């Protein structure tokens, strides 16, 4: 088994945009929803997602900042191995327009008409604490 470093795993993840972000719901259930990295996919252990502060997801994170992210890379093309990555981490809710701008791209305008000035806009920053990966042959865990 080959143990990857974070830079090696990040290289494998570089084209994965969508993740399932899981939170702990009020009743203790696990709630997951798809979220886009919005092209901000240079993975260094931090992930950034945008939403609004009136969502259940934001309330879940305010109650319990421990979250999970699940990524799946493409497989099968040119005999490429699959890639699955599960990340455990802590979420911070950011409401600072300067930080929004640092992670904003024009694709987000589709969802947030007023850009970084959208009322109630929130950026979720997930800082990874542990990542488990499997690529069809090798698997491992990275603690950050």
C-alpha positions as CSV (number, residue, x, y, z in Angstrom):
1,X,0.0,0.0,0.0
2,X,1.3,3.4,-0.9
3,X,0.7,6.2,1.7
4,X,0.0,9.5,0.0
5,X,1.1,12.9,1.3
6,X,-1.4,15.8,1.3
7,X,0.3,17.3,-1.8
8,X,0.0,14.0,-3.6
9,X,-3.6,13.6,-2.7
10,X,-4.3,17.2,-3.7
11,X,-2.9,16.5,-7.1
12,X,-5.3,13.6,-7.5
13,X,-8.2,15.8,-6.3
14,X,-7.4,18.8,-8.5
15,X,-10.3,18.5,-10.8
16,X,-13.0,17.5,-8.3
17,X,-15.4,20.4,-7.9
18,X,-18.4,18.9,-6.1
19,X,-18.5,17.4,-2.7
20,X,-21.2,16.2,-0.4
21,X,-21.1,18.3,2.8
22,X,-22.5,16.5,5.8
23,X,-23.6,18.1,9.0
24,X,-25.2,16.8,12.2
25,X,-28.9,17.7,12.1
26,X,-30.8,19.0,15.2
27,X,-32.2,15.5,16.0
28,X,-28.7,13.9,15.6
29,X,-29.2,12.6,12.1
30,X,-26.6,13.0,9.4
31,X,-27.7,15.6,6.8
32,X,-25.8,15.8,3.5
33,X,-26.1,18.1,0.5
34,X,-24.0,18.7,-2.7
35,X,-21.8,21.7,-2.7
36,X,-19.5,23.1,-5.3
37,X,-15.9,24.3,-4.7
38,X,-16.7,26.8,-7.5
39,X,-13.5,26.0,-9.2
40,X,-11.4,26.7,-6.1
41,X,-10.0,23.1,-6.1
42,X,-6.4,23.5,-5.2
43,X,-6.7,21.4,-2.1
44,X,-4.5,22.3,0.9
45,X,-6.9,20.9,3.5
46,X,-9.3,23.9,3.3
47,X,-12.5,23.9,1.2
48,X,-14.8,26.9,0.6
49,X,-18.5,26.9,-0.2
50,X,-21.2,29.6,-0.4
51,X,-24.7,29.6,0.9
52,X,-27.1,31.9,2.7
53,X,-27.6,32.3,6.4
54,X,-31.2,31.2,6.3
55,X,-30.4,27.5,5.5
56,X,-30.7,24.5,7.7
57,X,-27.0,23.7,6.9
58,X,-25.9,27.0,8.5
59,X,-28.0,26.3,11.6
60,X,-26.5,22.8,11.8
61,X,-23.0,24.2,11.6
62,X,-23.7,26.9,14.3
63,X,-24.9,24.1,16.6
64,X,-22.0,21.6,15.8
65,X,-19.1,22.7,13.5
66,X,-17.9,19.1,13.0
67,X,-18.6,18.3,9.3
68,X,-17.7,15.7,6.7
69,X,-17.0,16.1,3.0
70,X,-17.2,13.3,0.5
71,X,-15.4,13.6,-2.9
72,X,-15.6,11.3,-5.9
73,X,-13.2,11.6,-8.8
74,X,-13.9,10.4,-12.3
75,X,-12.9,6.8,-13.2
76,X,-12.8,4.5,-16.1
77,X,-11.5,6.9,-18.7
78,X,-8.2,5.6,-20.1
79,X,-8.2,3.0,-17.4
80,X,-8.1,5.7,-14.7
81,X,-8.6,4.4,-11.2
82,X,-11.6,5.7,-9.2
83,X,-10.9,8.1,-6.4
84,X,-12.9,8.5,-3.3
85,X,-12.0,10.9,-0.5
86,X,-13.7,11.3,2.9
87,X,-12.7,14.4,4.9
88,X,-13.5,15.1,8.5
89,X,-13.1,18.6,9.7
90,X,-14.5,21.8,11.3
91,X,-16.5,24.4,9.6
92,X,-16.3,28.1,10.1
93,X,-19.1,30.5,9.0
94,X,-17.5,33.6,7.4
95,X,-19.5,36.7,6.7
96,X,-16.6,39.0,5.6
97,X,-16.9,40.4,2.0
98,X,-13.2,40.7,1.6
99,X,-12.9,36.9,2.2
100,X,-15.8,36.3,-0.1
101,X,-14.0,38.1,-2.9
102,X,-10.9,36.0,-2.4
103,X,-12.9,32.9,-3.3
104,X,-15.5,34.3,-5.7
105,X,-15.8,33.5,-9.4
106,X,-18.4,34.5,-12.0
107,X,-20.1,31.1,-11.9
108,X,-21.4,32.0,-8.5
109,X,-23.4,34.9,-10.0
110,X,-25.9,32.4,-11.2
111,X,-26.9,31.6,-7.6
112,X,-26.2,34.9,-5.9
113,X,-27.5,37.8,-8.0
114,X,-25.8,40.5,-6.0
115,X,-22.4,38.8,-5.9
116,X,-20.5,39.4,-2.6
117,X,-23.2,41.9,-1.7
118,X,-26.0,39.3,-1.6
119,X,-27.9,39.8,1.6
120,X,-27.3,37.0,4.1
121,X,-24.4,35.5,2.1
122,X,-22.2,33.1,4.1
123,X,-19.0,31.4,3.1
124,X,-18.4,28.0,4.8
125,X,-14.7,27.2,5.3
126,X,-14.0,23.6,6.1
127,X,-10.6,23.0,7.6
128,X,-9.8,19.3,7.2
129,X,-8.5,17.4,10.3
130,X,-8.4,13.9,8.7
131,X,-8.8,12.6,5.1
132,X,-9.3,9.0,4.1
133,X,-8.8,8.0,0.5
134,X,-9.2,5.0,-1.7
135,X,-8.3,4.8,-5.4
136,X,-9.3,1.2,-6.3
137,X,-6.0,-0.3,-5.0
138,X,-4.4,1.9,-2.5
139,X,-6.0,3.5,0.6
140,X,-4.8,5.5,3.4
141,X,-5.4,8.2,5.9
142,X,-3.9,11.6,6.3
143,X,-4.1,13.5,9.6
144,X,-3.8,17.3,9.2
